[in-house]
Structures are given as structure tokens and as C-alpha cells.
């Protein structure tokens, strides 16, 4: 099962984390997150696995798996964690999972095995 990171749309004013989205609002270079997500990202990094970015719906944009990437670094920053990604691979996949409000990750089938 692959790790999917759930991120609010970068233009959503309720966004609380500092995430580094590229100007297209689809590719992400780095995110701030919790220790729990950092631990999962460390596991993905150790396994040289891809993680997928699930961007939530907002203002007419549907939810989407916007990209996949491997983890380049996991670093503590005060009480939060900075997850840095290698060069993200763009995707445009309708997610099959609909996370609940407050979910910041989930596990689902690896999209590479679905191709």
C-alpha cells in the first residue's frame, strides 16, 4: 500500500501548514506536517517508495492526485516536521479515497500497480 499525503488546496485561506507548492498549484516541493506523518515519510524514504499528493477540492477545483514524489529529507522544525521531496512527477488522477475532514494521510493501492 502506498502513502497518500492529504493537502489543502494552496489557495484555500484555511490552510494552516506552510507548504511549498510550485506556481501551477499541482506540484509540491516541501510540506510542514506532524510527527506521525513525518514517521510515515521516513519509512517511505527508507524504502525508496513514492508518496502521492492528494490535493483537496476547493473553489471549483475537484480533488486530485496531483503528483507523486520520493522523499529527499525529513527534518524537525520546532515542534513540526519539514518533509522535502525530490522532483515531483505530475499526475492528474481522480482519487478513489475521500479522506475525512482532518485526515492528513491515508494508505491505498499504489497507482503504479494500477497502470
N, C-alpha and C positions, 0 to 999 in steps of 0.2 A: 504494500500500500504506500502511496506517495503522500507527502506532506503538502497541504494547501494552506497558504497564509491568506487570511481574510483581511483586506484593507478597505477602509472607506475611500470613496471617490476623492481624489485630491482637491476638487473644488467644493466639497461638502464643508460648510462652515462648522459643523460639529466635529470635524477631525481633531482629535486630541494628541495624536502622536506626530512627531516630526519625521515624515517620510520624504525621501528624495526621489521624486518622480521626474522622469525626463519630460520635456515640453509637450510631448504627444499625449500625456496622461495615461499611457498604457504600459510603459516600461519603467521599472523602478531600480534604482542603483543601491539604495540602502533604506532601512527602516529602523525605528526605535520600537522596542517591544518589552514584554515581560520576561522574567527569568524562566518561566515554564516554556514559552516559545523559543527562547534562546537555547535551552537544553535540547529541544527537538531539532533546532537548526544545527547545533553542534553534532548531533547524531547523523543528520543528513550530510554534513560536511565530512565527517569521518568515513562515511560510506560512499563518498563521491557521488551522491544522489542529487537529482534535480528536485527543486521545490517549485511549486506553481503559485502564481499570484492570482487570487480571486478578488477582483475589484467589484465592490458592491454597487448596486444600482443607485442612481441619483439624478434628479432633474432631467428625466427623459432618457438617460443612458441606462441600458439594461445591464444586469450583472454579467461579468465576463471573466474568463480565464485569459488574462491579457498577455502573460508571458511565463516563461519558465527560466530558471537560472540555477546555477550551483552557488553554494555559499563560499565566499572568499575569506570572511573573518567574522568572528563573534566576539564582541568586546563589551565589557561592563562600562557604563557611563552613569556615575552616581548610583541611583537605585534602579535604573533601567538598563537596557541592553541595546547595543548597536549591531545590527546584522548588515553586513556588506555583501553584495552579490557580485559575481563575475558578470561578464557581458550578458545581459538577458536576451533570450531568444523570443521574438514576438510570436504571439499566438492570437487567435480570436475564436475562442471556444465557448459555447453556451454551457455554463456549469450544470452538472446533474445534481449537485448538492445545493441545498438552500440553507445556509447557516442561520442559526437563531440570533436575535439581537444580542450583542455582547460576545459572540463567538469570535475568536481571533485566529483560529486554525481548525482544520479537520483533516482526517485521513480518508482517501478514496483511491480508486483504481488509478494507476499511473497512466497518463494519457499516451505515453509512448507504446504501451502494450495494446492500446485501442486502435492504433493505426494499421 
